Amino acid sequence: MSNSLFGLEGKNALVIGGGQGMGESTVMQLANAGANVTVLDLELPRAEAVAARVKALGRKSWAVSANVLDDAALKAVIAKVDADMGGIDAMASIIGMAGWSRLVDMTEEFWDMDQNRNVRYFFIAAREVAKTMLKRKKPGSIVCITSIDGVRSAPYHASYGAAKAGLVSLVKSMSIEWGEAGIRVNAVAPGAIVTPRIPVGDEVRERAMTKGVPMHRRGTTDDIGKAALFFLSAQSSYVTGQTLAVDGGYLAAALLDYEAIINSMQPGGTLGVK
Ligand SMILES: NC(=O)c1ccc[n+]([C@@H]2O[C@H](COP(=O)([O-])OP(=O)(O)OC[C@H]3O[C@@H](n4cnc5c(N)ncnc54)[C@H](O)[C@@H]3O)[C@@H](O)[C@H]2O)c1
């Protein structure tokens, strides 16, 4: 696809958590489509390595380090990125993590951690970026990463599911409050993805992670980066407030055994009616 179709040539993008995995893929998708990209990551060497790949494509790139769980640091780094880049046109917020605990054992501190690292920091980051866009009177696009666990259920990691469900609601509210200014806000909901933190494991784990997935495989970080690019580009110019599942069909999958049901029917017949 020609870069001009994305409308990103010379535009400025910020990827929060761009140092590896889905974040790195999102950075490279944006850079390949013509954008200049700031890579924000807690691990500066990771951000620097990805920024070097962007520069090798002939785009401008910056590597910055901040802990998104530190409110003051997050606000300061967004103000600096806005100043250094001369405005932010697109922002992808990738960071998130699940804690695993049975609900009866779950502490308040555990609950709060999952809210902070999945939904609270995104609220602050998106608010700060939207304020820079509004101040500069420039339209823009924001995307965050939720999860199939925020759309369906998240047993044994319920605090994560609740936080990710919060993102699904938040992008809708943001899309309404900022829509008139031309700021679009959407979410990508990955299914089970192979990432640096969750690499391909043994057969038992892989079977567990692909159970109920019609495409019978885990997704790749590029599967997610491409969806993020769609939302950040002109290809989605009239799309806002949406959550797109990138899950190999998992959320569409039916739990009843429909194959057995159709095999039990008369051709053209109705089950149970002779
Ligand atoms: N892996 C999956 O199957 C899956 C499924 C659904 C949703 N997700 C979501 O995908 C997103 C990406 O997950 P991942 O495992 O690829 O990410 P990751 O843990 O690899 O993190 C991405 C980058 O963010 C940086 N980072 C982490 N904490 C930070 C902090 N406090 N401040 C600044 N930088 C920080 C890391 O250094 C890393 O380079 C998350 O939101 C996750 O919830 C993952």
The ligand as an SDF file (V2000), in Angstrom:
LIG
                    3D

 44 48  0  0  0  0  0  0  0  0999 V2000
    0.5130  -10.9800   25.2160 N   0  0  0  0  0  0  0  0  0  0  0  0
   -0.7720  -11.1590   25.0330 C   0  0  0  0  0  0  0  0  0  0  0  0
   -1.2160  -12.2490   24.6550 O   0  0  0  0  0  0  0  0  0  0  0  0
   -1.7370  -10.0300   25.2930 C   0  0  0  0  0  0  0  0  0  0  0  0
   -3.1080  -10.2690   25.1110 C   0  0  0  0  0  0  0  0  0  0  0  0
   -3.9950   -9.2320   25.2970 C   0  0  0  0  0  0  0  0  0  0  0  0
   -3.5320   -7.9700   25.6260 C   0  0  0  0  0  0  0  0  0  0  0  0
   -2.1930   -7.7620   25.8100 N   0  0  0  0  0  0  0  0  0  0  0  0
   -1.7630   -6.3910   26.1170 C   0  0  0  0  0  0  0  0  0  0  0  0
   -0.7740   -6.0300   25.1670 O   0  0  0  0  0  0  0  0  0  0  0  0
    0.0130   -4.9680   25.6870 C   0  0  0  0  0  0  0  0  0  0  0  0
    1.4770   -5.2400   25.4630 C   0  0  0  0  0  0  0  0  0  0  0  0
    1.8650   -6.3490   26.2500 O   0  0  0  0  0  0  0  0  0  0  0  0
    3.3370   -6.8860   26.1690 P   0  0  0  0  0  0  0  0  0  0  0  0
    3.4310   -8.0510   27.0650 O   0  0  0  0  0  0  0  0  0  0  0  0
    3.7060   -7.0430   24.7180 O   0  0  0  0  0  0  0  0  0  0  0  0
    4.1490   -5.6440   26.7670 O   0  0  0  0  0  0  0  0  0  0  0  0
    5.5870   -5.6390   27.5040 P   0  0  0  0  0  0  0  0  0  0  0  0
    5.4400   -6.0710   28.9260 O   0  0  0  0  0  0  0  0  0  0  0  0
    6.5820   -6.3180   26.6480 O   0  0  0  0  0  0  0  0  0  0  0  0
    5.8600   -4.0820   27.5810 O   0  0  0  0  0  0  0  0  0  0  0  0
    6.0970   -3.2880   26.4480 C   0  0  0  0  0  0  0  0  0  0  0  0
    7.1570   -2.2740   26.8090 C   0  0  0  0  0  0  0  0  0  0  0  0
    6.6530   -1.4120   27.8380 O   0  0  0  0  0  0  0  0  0  0  0  0
    7.7080   -1.1100   28.7450 C   0  0  0  0  0  0  0  0  0  0  0  0
    7.1640   -0.7890   30.0740 N   0  0  0  0  0  0  0  0  0  0  0  0
    6.6190   -1.6500   30.9640 C   0  0  0  0  0  0  0  0  0  0  0  0
    6.2500   -1.0010   32.0970 N   0  0  0  0  0  0  0  0  0  0  0  0
    6.5620    0.3050   31.9000 C   0  0  0  0  0  0  0  0  0  0  0  0
    6.4270    1.4810   32.6950 C   0  0  0  0  0  0  0  0  0  0  0  0
    5.8860    1.4270   33.9210 N   0  0  0  0  0  0  0  0  0  0  0  0
    6.8170    2.6660   32.1830 N   0  0  0  0  0  0  0  0  0  0  0  0
    7.3680    2.7420   30.9380 C   0  0  0  0  0  0  0  0  0  0  0  0
    7.5510    1.6490   30.1550 N   0  0  0  0  0  0  0  0  0  0  0  0
    7.1530    0.4470   30.6190 C   0  0  0  0  0  0  0  0  0  0  0  0
    8.5660   -2.3460   28.7720 C   0  0  0  0  0  0  0  0  0  0  0  0
    9.9170   -2.0200   29.1230 O   0  0  0  0  0  0  0  0  0  0  0  0
    8.4420   -2.9040   27.3490 C   0  0  0  0  0  0  0  0  0  0  0  0
    9.5400   -2.5600   26.5170 O   0  0  0  0  0  0  0  0  0  0  0  0
   -0.4140   -4.8370   27.1520 C   0  0  0  0  0  0  0  0  0  0  0  0
   -1.3030   -3.7610   27.2890 O   0  0  0  0  0  0  0  0  0  0  0  0
   -1.0920   -6.1570   27.4440 C   0  0  0  0  0  0  0  0  0  0  0  0
   -2.0080   -6.0460   28.4920 O   0  0  0  0  0  0  0  0  0  0  0  0
   -1.2940   -8.7740   25.6550 C   0  0  0  0  0  0  0  0  0  0  0  0
  1  2  1  0
  2  3  2  0
  2  4  1  0
  4  5  1  0
  4 44  2  0
  5  6  2  0
  6  7  1  0
  7  8  2  0
  8  9  1  0
  8 44  1  0
  9 10  1  0
  9 42  1  0
 10 11  1  0
 11 12  1  0
 11 40  1  0
 12 13  1  0
 13 14  1  0
 14 15  2  0
 14 16  1  0
 14 17  1  0
 17 18  1  0
 18 19  2  0
 18 20  1  0
 18 21  1  0
 21 22  1  0
 22 23  1  0
 23 24  1  0
 23 38  1  0
 24 25  1  0
 25 26  1  0
 25 36  1  0
 26 27  1  0
 26 35  1  0
 27 28  2  0
 28 29  1  0
 29 30  1  0
 29 35  2  0
 30 31  1  0
 30 32  2  0
 32 33  1  0
 33 34  2  0
 34 35  1  0
 36 37  1  0
 36 38  1  0
 38 39  1  0
 40 41  1  0
 40 42  1  0
 42 43  1  0
M  CHG  2   8   1  16  -1
M  END
$$$$
